[in-house]
């Protein structure tokens, strides 16, 4: 099987020859810790999983992938990234989304643009505080702006028709995007204090992403559409399941219909935190895969498989705390998830970004165990 066939067969509960080996990698602080314990500095971040496998196994044709088809959902124009004030240990900055926040002096504004490392921040001001702010924000999202698709969209799409690797389009969900505009506290209170504003924002974002998808699908039909929400705490969703069904479900449902009509087989959802309350709603919306299944947030992937069967595929689900412990704890963790691996519809991986307390040696042991579990060793 090629990489694309293997990916689809796995997540659609088919019969893959092997399960995709997707151990994940580390952000900058993790990589720095690994460099101190044996990872050569000339190994690029994206090549770390392959290098790790070669250290514990034997070289094999690691999936290289190929060109993609980028769809830009971000605001145009973006806000100016700038440092507003430098303090003794922190700095006040404005990010590209218009948020003003406080971060450590060891970080740059770029850390708020890309997932370079784990960054704690204190929110001071968000870009939408009034109705006028909201009306002005809308103008930054023109789904028909040609710059949102590759310049060579038609030619690229034609080349990708015979691809042997999977392609995923990533979009922000309504909860995620409203949090970017209003801030977390502002968003949660607005569900009670100004539900009409929430309804307007959801409707706007639903239409925007729907149009953006339809424009992109003209040229390239991906294998997966992946939506990010991050809408759960350690034990519960951030808003009630009833609120989720009332305000967010219609957006997910409409997007799902567009995705199915385009014959895209995988419609996936990303949310940290405990998602047990949300999975049934996602299933009703047509979503058939989710990640990262954080174990520390009380997600039990074995119980989820028993409850939801083949209605939901998973990615992630390996407890990073057990990875940090290594040894018997790591072995027990891999044995814990083996029944889900064997039942199909699951690509095992770390349940989030790999933190720096996972040593390089434990990472190598984890990659080896994962390679055995997925049929590569």
C-alpha positions in Angstrom: 0.0 0.0 0.0 1.1 3.6 -0.5 0.9 6.2 2.2 -2.5 7.5 1.2 -4.1 4.1 0.9 -2.7 3.1 4.3 -3.9 6.2 6.0 -7.5 5.9 4.6 -7.7 2.2 5.2 -6.7 2.7 8.8 -9.0 5.5 9.7 -11.9 4.0 7.8 -11.7 0.7 9.6 -10.3 -1.1 6.6 -7.5 -3.6 6.3 -4.2 -1.7 6.1 -1.0 -3.6 5.5 0.5 -1.6 8.4 -0.8 1.3 10.5 0.8 4.7 9.8 3.8 5.2 12.2 3.1 8.7 13.6 5.1 9.1 16.9 5.1 12.9 16.8 8.0 15.1 17.7 8.9 17.9 20.1 8.8 21.7 20.1 11.9 23.7 20.6 12.3 23.2 24.4 11.9 19.4 23.9 14.4 19.3 21.0 16.9 21.3 23.1 16.6 18.7 25.8 17.1 15.9 23.3 20.1 17.6 21.7 21.7 17.5 25.2 21.2 13.7 25.3 22.2 12.4 21.9 20.0 13.9 19.2 22.4 15.5 16.6 21.7 19.1 15.9 21.8 18.6 12.2 18.6 16.5 12.3 15.8 18.8 11.2 12.7 18.9 13.4 10.5 17.2 10.8 13.1 14.4 10.4 13.3 13.4 14.0 10.8 10.5 13.9 12.6 9.0 10.9 16.0 9.4 12.6 14.7 7.8 15.8 13.3 4.8 13.9 16.7 4.4 12.2 18.4 4.3 15.6 16.2 1.5 16.9 15.2 -0.4 13.9 16.3 -0.7 10.3 15.9 1.9 7.6 12.7 1.6 5.6 11.0 3.8 3.0 9.7 6.4 5.4 6.7 8.2 4.0 8.0 11.4 2.4 4.6 12.8 1.5 4.6 15.4 -1.2 3.3 18.8 -2.1 0.2 20.0 -0.5 -2.6 22.5 -1.3 -2.6 25.3 1.2 -5.9 27.1 2.0 -5.5 30.3 4.0 -8.3 31.0 6.3 -6.5 33.7 8.3 -7.5 37.3 8.3 -6.3 39.6 5.5 -4.9 42.0 6.4 -3.4 40.9 9.7 -2.6 43.1 12.6 0.9 44.4 13.1 3.0 42.2 15.3 4.8 44.5 17.7 6.3 44.9 21.2 4.4 47.4 23.2 6.3 47.4 26.5 9.3 45.6 27.9 9.2 44.8 31.6 11.7 43.2 34.0 10.8 39.6 33.1 8.0 39.9 30.6 6.9 41.9 27.6 3.5 43.2 26.4 3.0 42.4 22.7 0.4 42.6 20.0 0.1 39.5 17.9 -1.1 39.1 14.3 -4.7 38.5 15.4 -4.9 41.8 17.3 -4.6 40.3 20.8 -2.5 42.2 23.3 -1.0 39.9 25.8 1.9 39.4 28.2 4.6 36.8 27.5 8.0 36.0 28.9 11.0 37.9 27.6 12.5 34.6 26.3 9.9 34.5 23.6 9.3 36.5 20.5 6.0 37.6 18.9 6.6 34.8 16.4 5.9 32.3 19.1 2.3 33.5 19.1 2.0 33.0 15.3 3.4 29.4 15.1 3.6 26.5 17.5 7.4 27.0 18.1 7.3 26.1 21.8 5.0 25.9 24.8 4.2 29.5 25.7 2.2 30.7 28.6 0.6 34.1 28.1 -1.7 36.5 30.0 -4.4 38.1 27.9 -4.9 41.8 28.3 -7.1 42.9 25.4 -8.8 41.0 22.5 -9.6 42.5 19.1 -13.4 42.4 19.3 -14.9 44.3 22.3 -17.8 46.1 20.6 -20.2 45.7 17.8 -18.2 48.2 15.8 -15.1 46.1 16.3 -17.0 43.1 15.0 -18.2 44.8 11.9 -14.7 45.9 11.2 -13.3 42.4 11.8 -15.7 40.9 9.2 -14.0 42.9 6.4 -10.8 40.9 7.0 -12.4 37.7 5.8 -13.2 37.6 2.1 -13.5 34.0 1.1 -13.2 34.8 -2.5 -9.9 36.6 -2.2 -7.7 34.7 -4.7 -4.7 34.8 -2.4 -6.4 32.3 -0.1 -5.6 29.5 -2.6 -2.3 28.6 -4.2 -1.3 30.8 -7.2 -1.1 27.6 -9.3 -4.3 26.1 -7.9 -5.5 24.6 -11.1 -2.2 23.1 -12.2 -1.4 21.9 -8.6 -4.8 20.3 -8.2 -4.3 18.4 -11.5 -0.9 17.2 -10.3 -2.4 16.0 -7.0 -5.1 13.9 -8.6 -2.8 10.9 -8.7 -1.0 11.5 -5.4 0.1 8.7 -3.2 0.1 10.6 0.1 -2.9 12.0 2.0 -3.9 15.6 2.0 -5.7 17.4 4.8 -7.4 20.8 4.8 -7.3 22.4 8.3 -9.9 25.0 9.4 -10.7 26.7 12.7 -14.1 25.8 14.1 -16.6 28.4 15.4 -15.7 28.1 19.1 -12.0 28.4 18.3 -12.4 31.4 16.1 -14.8 33.3 18.4 -12.3 32.8 21.2 -9.6 34.4 19.0 -11.9 37.4 18.5 -13.5 37.8 22.0 -11.0 36.1 24.3 -12.0 33.0 26.3 -13.8 34.8 29.1 -15.5 37.2 26.7 -16.7 34.3 24.6 -18.0 32.2 27.5 -19.9 35.2 29.0 -21.3 36.2 25.6 -23.2 32.9 25.3 -25.3 34.2 28.2 -25.0 38.0 27.9 -25.2 38.4 24.1 -26.4 35.3 22.4 -27.4 37.3 19.3 -23.7 38.3 18.9 -22.7 34.6 19.1 -25.3 33.6 16.6 -24.1 36.3 14.2 -20.5 35.3 14.6 -21.2 31.6 14.1 -23.3 32.3 11.0 -20.6 34.5 9.5 -17.9 31.9 10.2 -20.0 29.1 8.9 -20.6 30.9 5.6 -17.0 31.9 5.3 -15.5 28.5 5.8 -18.2 26.9 3.7 -17.4 29.2 0.8 -13.7 28.7 1.3 -14.1 25.0 1.2 -16.2 25.0 -1.9 -13.7 27.3 -3.7 -10.8 25.0 -2.8 -12.6 21.8 -3.7 -13.0 23.0 -7.3 -9.3 22.5 -7.7 -8.3 19.9 -5.0 -10.4 17.4 -3.2 -8.5 16.4 0.0 -8.7 13.1 1.8 -9.6 14.8 5.1 -11.0 18.1 6.5 -9.8 18.7 10.0 -11.5 21.2 12.3 -9.8 22.7 15.4 -12.0 23.7 18.4 -10.0 23.1 21.7 -13.2 23.5 23.7 -12.9 21.3 26.8 -11.3 21.4 30.2 -9.8 18.5 32.1 -13.1 17.0 33.0 -15.9 18.8 31.1 -16.5 20.7 27.9 -16.1 24.5 28.2 -19.8 25.1 27.5 -22.6 22.7 28.1 -23.5 20.0 25.6 -26.8 21.7 25.2 -25.2 25.0 24.3 -22.9 23.1 21.9 -25.9 21.7 20.1 -27.7 25.0 20.0 -24.9 27.3 18.8 -22.1 25.2 17.2 -23.7 22.0 15.9 -25.4 23.7 12.9 -22.0 24.9 11.6 -20.4 21.4 11.9 -23.5 19.8 10.3 -23.4 22.2 7.3 -19.7 21.7 6.8 -20.2 18.0 7.0 -22.8 18.0 4.2 -20.4 19.9 2.0 -17.6 17.5 2.8 -19.7 14.5 2.1 -21.0 16.0 -1.2 -17.4 16.3 -2.3 -16.8 12.6 -1.5 -14.2 13.4 1.2 -14.0 10.4 3.4 -12.6 11.8 6.7 -14.1 14.7 8.6 -12.1 15.1 11.8 -12.2 17.2 15.0 -9.4 18.4 17.2 -10.0 19.3 20.8 -7.9 19.1 23.9 -9.5 18.3 27.3 -12.2 15.8 28.1 -14.2 15.1 25.0 -16.5 12.3 26.2 -19.5 14.7 26.3 -18.7 16.0 22.8 -18.1 12.9 20.8 -21.8 12.0 20.4 -22.5 15.5 19.1 -19.6 15.3 16.7 -20.9 12.0 15.4 -24.4 13.5 14.8 -22.7 16.3 12.8 -21.0 13.7 10.5 -17.6 13.8 12.1 -15.8 10.4 12.0 -12.4 11.0 13.5 -10.9 13.0 16.4 -7.7 13.8 18.2 -5.5 14.0 20.4 -7.4 12.1 23.1 -5.5 13.5 26.2 -5.3 10.8 28.9 -4.6 13.4 31.7 -8.0 14.9 30.9 -9.7 11.5 31.8 -10.2 10.4 28.2 -10.2 6.6 28.1 -9.7 5.5 24.5 -10.5 1.9 25.3 -13.9 2.9 26.8 -14.5 5.3 23.9 -14.0 2.4 21.4 -16.4 0.2 23.4 -19.0 3.0 23.5 -18.8 4.4 20.0 -17.5 1.5 18.0 -16.6 2.2 14.3 -18.6 5.5 14.4 -15.4 7.4 15.5 -11.8 6.9 14.6 -9.0 8.3 16.7 -5.5 9.7 16.6 -3.2 10.2 19.6 -4.3 8.6 22.9 -0.8 7.7 24.3 -0.2 9.2 27.7 2.8 11.5 27.6 3.2 11.1 31.3 3.9 7.4 30.9 6.3 8.3 28.0 8.2 10.4 30.5 8.4 7.6 33.0 9.6 5.1 30.4 10.4 1.5 31.2 7.5 -0.6 32.6 5.1 2.4 32.6 5.6 3.0 28.9 5.2 -0.7 28.2 2.0 -0.9 30.1 0.7 2.1 28.3 1.3 0.6 24.9 -0.4 -2.7 26.1 -3.4 -0.6 27.3 -4.1 0.8 23.8 -3.3 -2.4 21.9 -7.0 -3.6 21.8 -8.0 -0.3 20.1 -5.1 -0.6 17.6 -6.2 -4.1 16.8 -9.8 -3.1 16.3 -8.9 -0.6 13.6 -9.8 3.1 13.1 -6.9 4.3 15.2 -3.5 5.8 14.6 -1.7 5.8 17.9 0.5 8.7 18.8 1.3 11.0 21.7 -1.8 12.6 23.2 -0.4 16.1 22.5 3.0 17.8 21.8 5.8 15.8 23.4 7.0 17.7 26.4 10.7 18.2 27.4 10.4 15.8 30.4 10.3 12.9 27.9 14.0 12.0 27.6 15.6 11.2 24.2 16.2 7.6 25.4 12.5 7.3 26.4 11.5 8.7 23.1 13.5 6.1 21.3 11.9 3.4 23.4 8.5 4.8 22.6 9.2 4.9 18.9 10.3 1.3 18.9 7.3 0.2 20.9 5.0 2.1 18.6 6.7 0.6 15.5 6.1 -2.9 16.9 2.5 -2.1 17.7 1.8 -0.7 14.2 3.5 -3.5 12.3 6.7 -1.8 11.2 9.0 -4.0 13.3 
